[in-house]
Each structure stands twice: as structure tokens, then as C-alpha cells.
Amino acid sequence: MATPVAGDSKSGLTDLKNVESELARLRGRDGHGASVRATTVNLVVFSPSDDCTRRAAEAMTRIGGGRPLRSLVLEPGRGSARAHISSSCWLAATGQEVCSEQVIVEAEPAALPSTVVGLLVPDLPVFLLWQGEIGSGDRRALLEELAEVADRLIVDSDECGVEAAQSVLELTPSLTDLAWTRLAPWREALAALGDSPGGLKAYGRAHSIEAHGPENEAQLLAGWLRSRLRRQIGLDHARRRRELARVCVDCGQHALVVERTGKGSVGRAVGADGLEHPVVLPSRTWAWLVGAELDRLGSDRAFEEALAAAV
């Protein structure tokens, strides 16, 4: 793993025409270093608020050490386009400093798509991370334009909702949802309960799921079970929580349960035979979730089928 280098380099507000020269200067540390650009991906981030910009900037700094990237954080604003530039560097095993680049662009919404095209590193995958609601009108139109240059679109149904996530599926060859990524350990634990003959038989009689957590995550889990089991599964969204805490699949005479048991990542799973065993249910940071999705490029058929069944 790369070792962080103290003292990230930053540039002040600059015209877009000077972005590349400023990035080159930061990589060279004014001629005193041996930093190199080893960019593996372009990440375009829509940022509708200052809080979203801060979250994105912090996440890009964390992600860049393992996945050198150029991130373009887009802030809709007024007036001529301007950019804030920074470069975060890590000491690689070769002894060189490997740098990730971040450009925060402030511009009229109509100018953002063409600005992005001019700042992308050529011949590398383009990921579009959309923060907040998808909305309609001008915001939806901006998403559609940006999606045209992206290989993969990342949304978060915790923020935009499952129905809105489903509505943008046709805009991209590859859509994913950070909420779906959050659910990965829960899906793995639930799937494991079907590994035994008794568990498999119980799933064959499953008719509803009860979930204690965010409504969108409950919808996605219900959609996932419907698409995997090829049967109608009802949803009882029992309690609204900020984080998923308990899932119970009602199979008639038996119930399959996965739930958290404390503040940490330890949980328990109860099978059709009534026996329980520990499971790991980690709470991932937003930066971790985004970074995990940058390792995937192709479409996720299981997610797309779950999303369709959820709505």
C-alpha cells in the first residue's frame, strides 16, 4: 500500500485554460520532486452543495492512495468557469511519489459538460458519481449530458431513492448504487442461510421480508430476493433507521434472520434449524464505498434485476 506524503500541494483559483499547466507544476513540486502521474481512472463528481464538495474532496484524498485518479468535482454556480486544483501524493514501493489530481470546477450548469470533456485524461475509464437527488428539469438534463461521456454511473438511493435510481438505468451501460454496495455483507449472510438443505427448502416457501433500516435498502433487499427466488416476496418495512439493523425472511414455519448484535461489525444469523452463528456486518464509510465501485467497470446484472424487482 502506498504511504501518504505529508503536505498536499494546492493551487488557488485559476482559469480552465491553466489547469493542465498547474497540475504539471504541482506534480513537479516546482522542480524539486520526482512525482509522477499514474492515473488509472477519471472520476467526475456532481456536487450540489458545499457539504457534498467537502465530502467528495475528503473521499478523493483517501481513495487516491490505492487508485491514482483525476477527479473533477463539479459545483453548479454563476459566472465564468473557474477551478481549484490540488494534488495528493503517496510514496510508492519504487520510491517515487505517485499523485492523484483533484479539480473542483465552478461553472454555470450548462457549461459543465463541455468543461468535463476538456479536462478528462484520454483513453481512461470515466466514472460519474452523482451526489444528492436526481430531480427533473435542468438537473436531470445535466445528468443526462454527463452520462453520455461516462462508462459507469454511480448513484446513492439513500439520497435519491430507488425509483429515481431505476429511472436513470437507460442512460448508462453500467449503473450501480452505493446502497447496493452497503448491502453486500447482508446479501452474503442471507445467501449463506440457503446453503443447507433445510435453508434451501425454507427459501422455497419464503413469502415476505421484514427489514429494520432505511426504506430504500429494504426495497433493494426485497427486490433482490424476488429476482433470485423468482417469486413474489412482500415487504414489511418495520422500522426506519439510518443504518440497517435487522432482516427477517418469513418462510412460514421457519424464519431466516440476520441482525446486528452490537455497535461493532459483529452480527448473528439464524437458520431454518434455529441454530445461530456469528456474521460480520461492517459499516462502511462513504469513501470506502466509492473506492470499491471504482474497481468495477462492467454492468451488474444481479443489481439491475434487483432494482427492477424493487420498483
C-alpha positions in Angstrom: 0.0 0.0 0.0 1.2 3.5 -0.8 2.4 5.7 2.1 0.9 9.2 2.4 3.4 12.0 1.8 2.9 14.9 4.1 1.8 18.3 2.7 -0.5 18.0 -0.2 0.0 20.6 -3.0 -2.7 23.1 -3.8 -3.2 25.8 -6.3 -5.5 28.8 -5.9 -8.4 29.8 -8.2 -7.4 29.5 -11.8 -8.8 29.8 -15.3 -9.6 26.5 -17.0 -7.0 27.1 -19.7 -4.3 26.9 -17.0 -5.5 23.7 -15.3 -3.1 21.3 -17.1 0.0 23.5 -16.5 -0.9 24.0 -12.9 -1.3 20.2 -12.4 2.1 19.7 -14.1 3.6 22.2 -11.7 2.1 20.6 -8.7 3.3 17.1 -9.8 6.8 18.5 -10.2 6.7 20.4 -6.8 8.2 23.4 -8.7 11.1 21.2 -9.9 12.1 19.8 -6.6 10.5 16.4 -6.6 10.1 13.2 -8.6 6.3 13.0 -8.5 4.6 11.1 -11.3 1.1 10.8 -12.6 -0.1 7.2 -12.7 -3.8 7.9 -13.3 -5.9 4.8 -13.7 -9.4 6.4 -13.9 -11.3 9.7 -14.4 -13.9 10.3 -11.7 -16.5 13.1 -12.4 -18.4 14.0 -9.2 -21.5 16.1 -9.2 -21.6 18.3 -6.1 -24.8 20.3 -5.4 -23.7 21.8 -2.1 -20.6 22.8 -0.1 -21.1 19.8 2.2 -21.1 17.5 -0.8 -17.9 19.1 -2.1 -16.2 18.7 1.3 -17.2 15.1 1.5 -16.0 14.4 -2.1 -12.7 16.1 -1.5 -12.0 14.1 1.6 -13.0 10.9 -0.1 -10.8 11.5 -3.1 -7.8 12.1 -0.8 -8.5 8.7 0.9 -9.1 6.8 -2.4 -6.2 8.2 -4.3 -3.5 6.3 -2.5 -4.7 2.9 -3.8 -6.3 4.1 -7.0 -4.5 7.1 -8.6 -7.1 9.2 -10.3 -8.1 12.5 -11.7 -11.3 13.7 -10.0 -13.4 16.5 -11.4 -15.7 17.8 -8.7 -18.5 19.9 -10.4 -20.1 22.8 -8.5 -23.0 24.5 -10.4 -22.6 28.2 -10.0 -22.7 31.5 -11.8 -20.3 33.4 -13.9 -17.3 32.2 -15.9 -15.8 28.8 -15.1 -13.0 28.7 -12.5 -11.1 25.8 -11.0 -9.5 25.0 -7.6 -6.7 22.5 -8.1 -4.9 20.1 -5.7 -2.6 17.1 -5.9 -2.3 14.5 -3.2 0.8 12.3 -3.3 1.8 8.9 -1.8 5.2 7.2 -1.6 5.1 4.1 -3.8 7.2 1.0 -3.4 9.5 2.2 -6.1 10.4 5.3 -4.1 8.6 7.7 -6.4 5.8 9.9 -5.3 2.6 8.9 -7.1 0.0 11.6 -7.3 -3.8 11.9 -7.7 -5.2 15.1 -9.1 -8.4 16.9 -8.0 -10.0 19.8 -9.9 -13.0 21.5 -8.3 -14.8 23.3 -11.1 -17.3 26.2 -10.5 -19.3 27.0 -13.6 -22.8 27.6 -15.0 -24.6 24.2 -15.2 -24.8 24.5 -19.0 -21.0 24.8 -19.2 -20.1 21.8 -17.1 -20.4 19.0 -19.7 -18.1 20.7 -22.2 -15.7 21.6 -19.3 -15.6 18.0 -18.2 -14.7 16.8 -21.8 -11.8 19.2 -21.9 -10.3 18.0 -18.6 -10.6 14.2 -18.9 -7.4 12.2 -19.2 -7.8 10.5 -22.6 -8.1 6.7 -23.0 -9.1 6.0 -19.4 -12.4 4.9 -18.0 -14.8 7.6 -16.9 -16.9 7.2 -13.8 -19.7 9.6 -13.0 -20.6 9.9 -9.3 -23.9 11.7 -8.8 -24.5 13.1 -5.3 -27.9 14.0 -4.0 -31.3 13.9 -5.7 -31.6 13.3 -9.4 -34.6 15.6 -9.8 -36.0 16.8 -13.0 -35.7 19.7 -15.4 -32.2 21.3 -15.7 -30.7 18.9 -13.1 -31.9 15.8 -14.9 -30.8 17.3 -18.2 -27.3 17.9 -16.8 -27.1 14.3 -15.6 -28.1 13.0 -19.0 -25.4 15.1 -20.7 -22.7 14.0 -18.3 -23.8 10.3 -18.5 -23.1 10.4 -22.3 -19.3 10.6 -21.6 -19.3 8.1 -18.7 -18.6 4.4 -18.8 -20.2 3.9 -15.4 -22.8 5.9 -13.4 -22.8 5.7 -9.6 -25.8 7.0 -7.6 -26.9 6.6 -3.9 -30.5 5.6 -3.4 -30.1 6.7 0.2 -30.1 10.2 -1.2 -32.1 9.9 -4.5 -34.5 7.0 -3.8 -34.9 3.6 -5.5 -37.4 4.8 -8.1 -35.1 7.7 -9.2 -32.2 5.3 -9.5 -34.2 3.0 -11.7 -35.2 5.9 -13.9 -31.6 6.5 -15.0 -30.7 2.9 -15.8 -31.3 3.6 -19.5 -28.8 6.4 -19.5 -25.7 4.3 -18.9 -24.1 1.0 -19.9 -23.3 0.4 -16.3 -25.3 1.7 -13.3 -24.6 1.0 -9.6 -26.0 2.2 -6.3 -23.9 2.8 -3.2 -26.8 1.5 -1.1 -26.4 -1.8 -3.0 -22.7 -1.9 -2.1 -23.6 -1.3 1.6 -25.9 -4.3 1.4 -23.2 -6.7 0.2 -22.4 -8.3 3.6 -26.2 -8.6 4.3 -26.8 -10.3 1.0 -23.9 -12.7 1.6 -25.2 -13.6 5.0 -28.7 -14.2 3.8 -27.5 -16.2 0.8 -25.4 -18.4 3.1 -28.5 -19.4 5.1 -29.7 -21.2 1.9 -26.6 -23.4 1.6 -28.1 -26.2 3.8 -31.0 -28.4 2.5 -33.2 -27.0 5.3 -32.4 -23.4 4.4 -32.9 -24.0 0.7 -36.3 -25.6 1.4 -37.2 -22.7 3.6 -36.4 -20.2 0.9 -38.7 -22.1 -1.4 -41.6 -21.1 0.9 -40.5 -17.6 1.6 -43.3 -15.1 1.2 -42.2 -11.8 2.9 -39.3 -9.9 4.3 -39.2 -7.6 7.3 -36.4 -5.1 7.4 -35.3 -2.6 10.1 -33.4 0.2 8.3 -33.6 2.7 5.5 -36.6 2.3 3.3 -34.6 2.2 0.0 -32.3 -0.6 1.4 -35.3 -2.6 2.4 -36.7 -2.2 -1.1 -33.5 -3.3 -2.7 -33.3 -6.4 -0.4 -36.9 -7.3 -1.3 -36.1 -6.8 -5.0 -33.0 -9.0 -4.7 -35.0 -11.9 -3.1 -37.8 -11.6 -5.6 -35.3 -11.7 -8.5 -33.2 -14.6 -7.0 -36.1 -16.7 -5.8 -38.4 -15.9 -8.8 -41.4 -15.5 -6.6 -43.4 -12.7 -5.1 -41.9 -11.5 -1.8 -43.8 -9.0 0.3 -42.0 -6.2 2.2 -42.7 -5.1 5.8 -40.5 -2.0 6.4 -40.8 -2.3 10.2 -38.6 0.5 11.5 -36.9 3.4 9.8 -33.3 3.6 10.9 -30.3 5.4 9.5 -28.5 2.0 9.2 -29.8 -1.5 8.5 -30.1 -3.4 11.8 -32.2 -6.5 11.2 -33.6 -8.6 8.3 -36.1 -11.4 8.8 -37.3 -13.6 5.9 -40.7 -15.2 6.8 -40.8 -18.7 5.3 -44.0 -19.9 7.0 -43.0 -22.4 9.7 -39.4 -21.0 9.7 -37.8 -17.6 9.7 -34.3 -16.8 8.5 -32.7 -13.9 10.4 -29.7 -11.7 10.0 -29.1 -8.9 12.5 -26.6 -6.7 14.2 -25.9 -7.6 17.9 -23.8 -4.6 19.0 -22.2 -1.3 18.0 -19.4 -3.1 16.1 -19.4 -5.1 12.9 -20.4 -8.4 14.7 -23.9 -9.8 14.0 -25.7 -13.1 14.0 -27.5 -15.2 11.5 -30.2 -17.7 12.5 -31.0 -20.5 10.0 -34.1 -22.7 9.4 -32.9 -25.1 12.0 -32.9 -22.4 14.7 -29.1 -22.5 15.1 -27.3 -19.3 15.0 -23.7 -18.3 14.1 -21.8 -15.1 14.0 -21.5 -13.0 10.9 -19.6 -9.8 10.0 -21.7 -6.8 9.1 -19.3 -3.9 8.7 -20.4 -0.3 8.5 -18.5 1.1 5.5 -17.6 4.8 5.1 -18.8 6.7 2.1 -15.2 6.9 0.8 -14.8 3.1 1.0 -18.0 2.5 -0.9 -16.9 4.9 -3.7 -13.5 3.3 -3.9 -14.9 -0.2 -4.1 -17.1 0.8 -7.1 -14.0 2.2 -8.9 -12.7 -1.3 -9.1 -15.7 -2.4 -11.2 -16.4 -1.3 -14.8 -19.0 -3.7 -16.3 -22.7 -3.9 -15.5 -24.0 -5.8 -12.5 -26.9 -8.0 -13.7 -27.8 -9.0 -10.2 -28.2 -5.4 -9.2 -30.2 -4.5 -12.3 -32.6 -7.4 -11.7 -33.0 -6.5 -8.1 -33.6 -2.8 -8.9 -36.3 -3.8 -11.5 -38.0 -6.1 -9.0 -37.8 -3.5 -6.2 -39.9 -0.9 -8.1 
